[in-house]
Amino acid sequence: MQTRLALGVMTGTSLDGLDVALVRVQGSGLDATADVESCLSVPLGSLGSSLRRLADQTPMSARDIASLSREFALLHADACLNVLAGRRPDLACVHGQTVFHQPPLSWQFFQPAPLAHALRCPVVCDLRQADLAAGGQGAPITPLADWILFRSDDPTAVVNLGGFCNITILQPSTSSPHSVRAKDVCACNQLLDALARTLLNAPFDPHGQAAASGSPHDDALEDLIGVLNVQASSRRSLGTGDEAHSWLSRWRAHVAPADLAATACEGIAEVIASSVAGCDLALLAGGGTKNAALVARLRSAGPPAKITDELGIPAEYREAVAFAVLGCLAQDRVPISLPAVTGSSTPAPLAGLWTL
């Protein structure tokens, strides 16, 4: 049986670091299985503020953008070499930093050549563009990898608590991957982290401590649920302009910071719980799993929930692991997007920009 050592690299819209997963993939195509070998997360450092400026549409010179692109690629190379610890990879699959996403326009910022040079293996990136060109939303992009990693005998929701929450609904394992349904739900860490930066003077609310100490504000909660329900019902990929910052602007002067943090967690949890109704189990992943207040509210509002660590996939690295799997599928010439999920044409296009 074919065995490949694949790297998956992810930087999310929260801009909270670069995650690398080294995954051993056995078999090929849809028959593949995957086991996590090791993972590593590194801070973006000064690159984080520059990437945020780019994502916030702040004007930058072409020279500054080119320099940022090179430094970002070199950070990828250093992180990948560290997680490899002398091992030779068969391929690397990189998400790139989302600096703009309003389908059909999307920019996953990344320059693959320095990484391919450092690793001496094929690098695939820009996985959304083929789907966008075929009329799709380019997201969610991980559902097929979720099917390989998490399918079971029970209807299961894989809930990614990232900058934006997206969910994958998996039918019992006897079903084909074409039965998978998925969608973006609502702003998640984008809103929670903006609240922390604005009101708590911190990049995020550590472990959801502020939210846990506060109480939801009824009127602000009703307003937020209305905003997030519009996102959840839009049936489109969320991105630039969907961060729910307007809600924060409306209420920041009227509600205590801890209470507003509690309100945000409550509203996000309620909208997510409604989106996974009917599932027997919710598997929680993403950086939002570190927010104990958000997780507690999800457990009380939705179906029984587990953190993906319990299934051998570290929650913090679930997207990086998924990208390693998607890279192998792309190498096997399996279309990674699902038309029923992204709305792309049928059959789904082959994806990815390869640098050898």
C-alpha positions in Angstrom: 0.0 0.0 0.0 1.3 3.4 -0.9 2.5 5.5 2.0 3.2 9.2 1.8 4.5 11.7 4.4 2.5 14.9 3.7 2.7 18.3 5.2 -0.4 20.4 5.7 0.1 24.1 6.5 -2.7 26.5 7.6 -3.0 30.1 8.5 -6.5 31.1 9.4 -8.5 34.3 9.1 -7.9 34.9 12.8 -4.2 35.5 12.1 -3.2 33.8 15.3 -0.3 31.7 14.0 0.9 29.3 11.4 0.0 25.6 12.0 1.9 22.7 10.5 0.8 19.0 10.6 2.9 16.1 9.4 0.6 13.3 8.4 1.2 9.8 7.2 -1.3 9.0 4.5 -1.7 5.3 3.5 -3.5 4.3 0.3 -4.6 6.6 -2.4 -7.7 8.5 -3.5 -10.9 8.1 -1.5 -9.6 4.8 0.0 -6.8 6.7 1.9 -6.4 6.8 5.6 -4.4 9.3 7.6 -2.5 9.4 10.9 -1.0 12.4 12.5 2.8 12.1 13.1 3.5 15.5 14.6 2.3 19.1 14.7 3.8 22.5 15.3 2.4 26.0 15.7 4.6 29.1 15.3 3.6 32.8 15.8 3.5 35.1 12.9 5.5 37.7 14.7 5.8 41.0 12.9 4.4 39.4 9.8 1.0 39.1 11.5 0.5 42.9 11.6 1.5 43.2 8.0 -0.8 40.5 6.9 -3.6 42.1 8.9 -3.0 45.4 7.1 -3.2 43.6 3.8 -6.4 41.8 4.8 -7.9 45.1 6.1 -7.3 46.7 2.7 -4.7 49.1 4.0 -2.7 50.5 1.1 0.8 48.9 0.8 3.5 49.4 -1.8 4.3 46.6 -4.3 7.7 46.3 -2.8 6.3 45.8 0.7 3.9 43.2 -0.6 6.7 41.4 -2.4 8.9 41.4 0.7 6.0 40.2 2.8 5.4 37.4 0.4 9.0 36.2 0.6 9.2 36.4 4.4 5.9 34.6 4.8 7.2 31.8 2.5 10.4 31.5 4.5 8.5 31.3 7.8 6.6 28.4 6.2 9.9 26.8 5.3 11.4 27.1 8.8 8.2 25.7 10.4 8.0 22.8 8.0 11.7 21.9 8.5 11.3 22.0 12.3 8.3 19.6 12.3 10.1 17.3 9.8 13.1 16.9 12.1 15.2 15.5 9.3 12.5 13.4 7.6 11.9 13.8 3.9 8.3 14.8 2.9 6.6 13.5 -0.2 4.6 16.7 -0.6 3.4 19.8 1.1 -0.1 21.4 0.8 -0.4 25.1 1.9 -3.6 27.1 2.5 -2.0 30.5 2.3 -3.3 33.5 4.1 -6.8 34.7 3.1 -6.4 38.4 2.6 -9.6 38.9 0.6 -12.6 36.6 0.0 -15.7 37.7 -1.8 -16.5 35.0 -4.4 -15.7 35.0 -7.3 -12.8 37.0 -6.0 -10.4 35.4 -3.5 -6.7 35.9 -2.6 -4.9 33.1 -0.7 -1.6 35.0 -0.2 1.4 32.7 -0.7 4.5 32.2 -2.8 5.3 28.5 -3.1 8.7 28.5 -4.7 10.9 29.2 -1.6 9.1 26.4 0.2 9.5 23.9 -2.6 13.2 24.9 -2.7 13.7 24.4 1.0 11.8 21.1 1.3 12.8 19.6 -2.1 9.4 18.2 -2.6 6.3 19.2 -4.6 4.2 22.0 -3.1 0.5 22.5 -3.9 -1.4 25.7 -3.0 -4.2 28.0 -4.1 -6.7 25.1 -3.9 -9.8 27.4 -4.1 -9.3 29.0 -7.5 -10.4 26.1 -9.7 -13.7 25.9 -7.8 -14.2 29.6 -8.1 -13.5 29.5 -11.8 -16.1 26.9 -12.2 -18.7 29.1 -10.5 -18.3 27.8 -6.9 -17.8 29.6 -3.7 -14.4 28.1 -3.2 -15.4 27.0 0.4 -15.9 25.2 2.6 -12.8 23.4 1.3 -12.2 20.7 3.9 -15.4 18.5 3.7 -13.9 15.7 1.6 -10.9 15.5 4.0 -13.4 15.5 6.9 -15.1 12.5 5.3 -11.8 10.6 5.2 -10.8 11.6 8.7 -14.0 11.4 10.7 -16.8 9.3 9.0 -18.5 6.9 11.4 -21.7 5.0 11.9 -23.6 8.0 13.2 -24.6 11.3 11.7 -21.8 13.6 12.7 -21.1 17.3 12.5 -17.5 18.5 12.2 -17.6 22.0 13.6 -14.6 24.3 12.9 -14.4 27.1 15.3 -12.1 29.3 13.3 -12.2 32.9 12.2 -15.5 31.9 10.7 -17.3 28.8 11.8 -17.9 26.2 9.1 -19.5 22.8 9.5 -19.3 19.5 7.7 -22.3 17.1 8.1 -21.3 13.5 7.6 -23.8 10.8 7.1 -23.1 7.2 8.3 -19.9 5.7 6.9 -21.8 3.5 4.4 -22.7 6.7 2.5 -20.6 8.0 -0.3 -18.6 11.3 0.0 -21.2 12.9 -2.3 -23.7 12.7 0.6 -21.5 15.1 2.6 -23.0 18.5 3.2 -21.2 21.5 4.5 -21.4 25.3 4.8 -20.0 28.4 6.4 -22.2 29.3 9.3 -21.2 32.6 10.9 -18.4 34.8 12.2 -16.7 33.2 15.2 -13.1 34.0 16.3 -13.1 37.0 13.9 -15.7 38.6 16.2 -14.4 37.2 19.5 -10.9 38.4 18.8 -12.0 41.8 17.6 -13.9 42.2 20.8 -10.8 41.2 22.8 -8.6 43.7 20.9 -11.1 46.5 21.2 -12.4 46.1 24.8 -10.0 43.8 26.6 -6.7 45.2 25.3 -5.6 41.7 24.4 -5.3 39.7 21.1 -7.9 37.2 22.4 -9.8 36.3 25.5 -7.6 33.6 27.1 -9.6 30.5 27.7 -12.8 32.6 27.5 -12.2 33.9 31.0 -13.8 37.3 30.4 -16.8 35.7 28.7 -17.2 33.2 31.6 -17.2 36.0 34.1 -20.0 38.0 32.3 -23.6 37.5 31.6 -25.3 37.8 28.2 -27.2 41.1 27.5 -30.6 40.3 26.1 -31.0 43.1 23.6 -27.4 42.7 22.3 -27.9 39.0 22.1 -31.1 39.3 20.0 -29.3 41.7 17.7 -26.3 39.4 17.3 -28.4 36.3 16.6 -30.2 38.3 13.9 -26.8 39.3 12.3 -25.4 35.7 12.5 -28.6 34.1 11.2 -28.4 36.2 8.1 -24.9 34.8 7.6 -26.0 31.2 8.3 -28.9 31.4 5.8 -26.9 33.1 3.1 -25.7 29.8 1.5 -22.5 31.5 0.5 -18.8 31.5 1.5 -18.1 34.0 4.3 -15.2 36.3 4.2 -14.3 40.0 3.9 -17.1 42.1 5.2 -18.7 39.3 7.2 -16.8 39.9 10.5 -19.8 41.3 12.3 -17.8 44.3 13.5 -20.8 46.5 13.0 -22.6 44.7 15.9 -19.5 45.3 18.1 -19.6 49.0 17.2 -23.3 49.3 18.1 -22.9 47.8 21.6 -19.4 48.4 22.8 -20.4 51.7 24.6 -23.5 50.2 26.2 -22.5 46.8 27.6 -19.7 45.9 29.9 -16.8 44.2 28.2 -17.2 40.8 30.0 -21.0 40.9 29.4 -20.5 41.6 25.7 -17.9 38.8 25.5 -20.5 36.4 27.1 -23.1 37.7 24.7 -20.9 37.0 21.7 -20.2 33.4 22.9 -23.9 32.8 23.6 -25.0 34.1 20.2 -22.4 32.2 18.2 -23.2 29.0 20.1 -26.9 29.3 19.5 -26.6 29.8 15.8 -24.1 27.0 15.4 -26.3 24.6 17.5 -29.2 25.4 15.2 -27.1 24.5 12.1 -26.1 21.1 13.4 -29.5 20.1 14.7 -30.3 16.5 13.9 -26.7 15.2 14.3 -25.9 12.7 16.9 -22.5 14.1 17.6 -20.6 17.3 17.2 -16.8 17.2 16.8 -15.3 20.5 17.7 -12.1 21.7 16.2 -10.2 24.9 15.6 -8.8 27.7 17.8 -12.2 28.4 19.3 -11.9 25.1 21.3 -9.5 27.0 23.6 -12.4 29.3 24.6 -14.0 27.3 27.4 -17.0 29.7 27.6 -17.8 29.1 23.9 -17.4 25.4 24.2 -19.5 25.2 27.3 -22.3 27.1 25.6 -22.1 24.8 22.6 -22.3 21.7 24.8 -25.5 23.1 26.4 -27.2 24.3 23.2 -26.4 21.5 20.8 -25.9 17.7 20.5 -23.3 15.8 22.5 -19.9 17.2 21.7 -16.3 16.0 21.6 -13.1 17.7 20.9 -11.4 16.1 17.9 -8.3 15.3 20.1 -10.4 12.4 21.4 -10.2 10.9 17.9 -6.5 11.4 17.4 -6.8 14.7 15.5 -5.5 17.7 17.5 -8.3 20.3 17.4 -5.9 23.1 16.9 -4.4 21.4 13.9 -7.5 19.9 12.3 -7.4 22.2 9.3 -3.6 21.7 8.8 -4.2 17.9 8.9 -7.1 18.3 6.4 -4.8 20.2 4.0 -2.3 17.4 4.1 -5.1 15.0 3.1 -6.3 17.4 0.4 -2.8 17.6 -1.0 -2.6 13.8 -1.4 -6.1 13.8 -3.0 -5.0 16.5 -5.4 -1.9 14.5 -6.2 -4.1 11.5 -7.0 -6.1 13.7 -9.3 -9.2 13.5 -7.2 -11.3 16.7 -7.3 -11.3 18.0 -3.8 -14.4 20.2 -4.0 -17.9 18.9 -3.7 -20.4 20.6 -6.1 -23.3 20.2 -3.6 -21.2 22.1 -1.1 -19.5 24.9 -3.1 -22.0 25.2 -5.9 -19.4 24.6 -8.6 -20.1 23.0 -11.9 -20.4 19.2 -12.2 -18.0 17.5 -12.4 -15.9 19.4 -9.9 -12.6 20.6 -11.3 -9.1 19.4 -10.4 -7.6 21.9 -8.0 -4.2 23.3 -7.0 -1.2 25.2 -8.2 1.8 22.9 -8.1 5.4 24.0 -7.7 8.0 21.2 -8.1 
